[in-house]
Amino acid sequence: MTEQGLGNSSIQVLGEKKQALSIRTQALEVEKRSQLQTALSEKLGDFNPRATQIDIVGPTLGRELFAEGLLALIIS
């Protein structure tokens, strides 16, 4: 990830068979996202593009989720 300029990203291995990844990065434009997918394919091997899911959480939604989570923590 550092090679792609995304050193602050987080990666989690998911699933019982450990065959899924969750990668959290800063917001990426389409071209940068394509470059990242290509780099990952070169390092990890080909993956099923149909099984690829990309979710984008912008700064406004991120702040709202953080505030709601903090409120829930305080209330509990």
Rosetta blueprint (number, residue, H / E / L):
1 M L
2 T H
3 E H
4 Q H
5 G L
6 L L
7 G L
8 N L
9 S L
10 S E
11 I E
12 Q E
13 V E
14 L E
15 G L
16 E L
17 K L
18 K L
19 Q L
20 A E
21 L E
22 S E
23 I E
24 R E
25 T L
26 Q L
27 A L
28 L L
29 E L
30 V H
31 E H
32 K H
33 R H
34 S H
35 Q H
36 L H
37 Q H
38 T H
39 A H
40 L H
41 S H
42 E H
43 K H
44 L H
45 G L
46 D L
47 F L
48 N L
49 P H
50 R H
51 A H
52 T L
53 Q L
54 I L
55 D L
56 I L
57 V L
58 G L
59 P H
60 T H
61 L H
62 G H
63 R H
64 E H
65 L H
66 F H
67 A H
68 E H
69 G H
70 L H
71 L H
72 A H
73 L H
74 I H
75 I H
76 S L
